[in-house]
């Protein structure tokens, strides 16, 4: 039997990852609300700082999350699939490229390198990053995680659980 749902102790690795997604989504919601405020009420240093700090936090959290998957989940999946983790890795590289470009832009603004289109560019780049992160989480929850449940053996799932337990 290949089912991973029986005889698994808590915390469940996929539940941990989904819970992290929920925290990330709350941060992303906050960033979007701050962007709406900037568009409605104007750009302020305080609003910019709040968005920049939130971006740094969500970037740190998502990076840690991706690292856990890279180190512990993907090697197990690669035993069953060849291409799927590689597709996700490619998408992540693109996602991090977009995020890093935004953070370079944030640094420029913090250093006083501002021009006439800075606010518009900042809002658009931030919206793109939020969209990338949301899309990535959705793909994990609708494609990757169900695949994990189908493909990993109970022994592999318990190994994943043990390895993820070191991050709790």
C-alpha positions in Angstrom: 0.0 0.0 0.0 1.4 3.4 -1.0 -0.9 5.5 1.2 0.7 8.1 3.4 -2.3 9.0 5.4 -2.3 6.0 7.8 -0.2 5.8 10.9 1.5 9.2 10.6 2.2 11.1 13.8 1.9 14.8 14.1 3.2 17.2 12.9 2.3 16.2 9.4 4.9 17.7 6.9 2.3 18.8 4.4 0.1 20.4 7.0 3.2 22.2 8.3 3.8 23.5 4.7 0.2 24.5 4.2 0.2 26.4 7.6 3.3 28.3 6.4 1.5 29.2 3.2 -1.3 30.6 5.3 1.1 32.8 7.2 2.7 33.9 4.0 -0.7 34.7 2.5 -1.5 36.9 5.5 1.8 38.8 4.9 1.0 39.1 1.2 -2.5 40.4 2.1 -0.9 43.1 4.3 1.4 44.1 1.5 -1.5 44.4 -0.9 -3.5 46.5 1.6 -0.5 48.8 2.0 -0.1 49.2 -1.7 -3.8 50.1 -2.0 -3.3 52.7 0.7 -0.3 54.2 -1.2 -2.4 54.4 -4.3 -5.4 55.9 -2.5 -3.6 58.2 0.0 -0.2 58.8 -1.6 3.3 57.6 -1.1 4.9 58.1 2.3 8.2 57.0 3.8 6.3 55.1 6.5 4.2 53.2 4.0 7.2 52.4 1.9 9.1 51.1 5.0 6.2 49.0 6.0 6.0 47.3 2.6 9.8 46.9 2.4 9.9 45.3 5.8 7.0 43.0 5.0 8.7 42.0 1.7 11.9 41.2 3.6 9.9 39.1 6.1 7.9 37.2 3.5 11.0 36.6 1.5 12.8 35.2 4.5 9.9 32.9 5.3 9.4 31.6 1.8 13.1 31.1 1.3 13.2 28.9 4.5 10.1 27.1 3.3 11.6 26.4 -0.2 14.9 25.3 1.4 13.1 22.7 3.5 11.4 21.3 0.4 14.7 21.3 -1.6 16.6 19.5 1.1 14.0 17.0 2.3 11.0 16.7 0.0 12.5 16.9 -3.5 15.1 14.1 -3.1 12.3 11.8 -2.1 10.1 12.9 -5.0 13.0 12.4 -7.4 13.0 8.7 -6.6 9.5 8.6 -8.2 9.7 11.4 -10.8 12.4 12.9 -12.9 10.9 16.1 -14.3 8.5 17.5 -11.7 11.0 18.8 -9.1 13.1 20.3 -11.9 10.0 22.2 -13.2 9.4 23.6 -9.8 13.1 24.5 -9.4 12.9 26.5 -12.7 9.8 28.3 -11.6 11.4 29.1 -8.2 14.5 30.6 -9.9 12.2 32.8 -11.9 10.2 33.7 -8.8 13.4 34.6 -6.9 14.8 36.6 -9.8 11.6 38.7 -9.7 11.9 39.1 -6.0 15.6 40.0 -6.1 14.9 42.6 -8.7 12.3 44.2 -6.5 14.6 44.1 -3.5 17.3 45.8 -5.5 14.8 48.5 -6.4 13.8 48.8 -2.7 17.5 49.3 -1.8 17.8 52.0 -4.5 14.8 53.8 -3.1 16.2 53.5 0.5 19.5 55.0 -0.9 17.6 58.0 -2.3 17.7 56.9 -5.9 14.2 58.1 -6.8 12.9 59.2 -10.2 9.6 60.3 -11.7 8.2 56.7 -12.1 9.5 55.2 -8.9 6.2 54.9 -7.1 4.5 53.4 -10.1 7.3 51.0 -10.7 7.5 50.0 -7.0 3.8 49.3 -6.9 3.8 47.2 -10.1 6.9 45.3 -9.2 5.5 44.5 -5.7 2.2 43.4 -7.2 4.1 41.1 -9.5 6.1 39.5 -6.6 2.9 39.1 -4.6 1.3 37.4 -7.6 4.3 35.1 -8.1 4.4 34.0 -4.5 0.6 33.4 -4.4 0.8 31.4 -7.6 3.7 29.3 -6.3 1.8 28.5 -3.1 -1.3 27.5 -5.1 0.7 25.2 -7.4 2.3 23.5 -4.4 -1.1 23.0 -2.7 -2.9 21.8 -5.9 -0.2 19.9 -7.7 2.9 19.2 -5.6 1.3 18.2 -2.3 -1.3 15.8 -3.8 1.6 14.3 -5.8 3.5 13.8 -2.6 0.6 12.0 -1.0 0.2 9.7 -4.0 3.8 8.9 -4.7 5.7 8.7 -1.4 5.7 5.4 0.5 4.8 5.4 4.2 8.5 4.9 5.0 9.5 7.9 2.8 6.7 10.0 4.3 7.9 9.2 7.8 11.4 10.1 6.8 10.1 13.4 5.5 8.2 13.9 8.8 11.4 13.2 10.8 13.4 15.6 8.7 10.8 18.4 8.9 10.6 17.9 12.7 14.1 19.4 12.9 12.6 22.7 11.6 9.8 23.0 14.1 
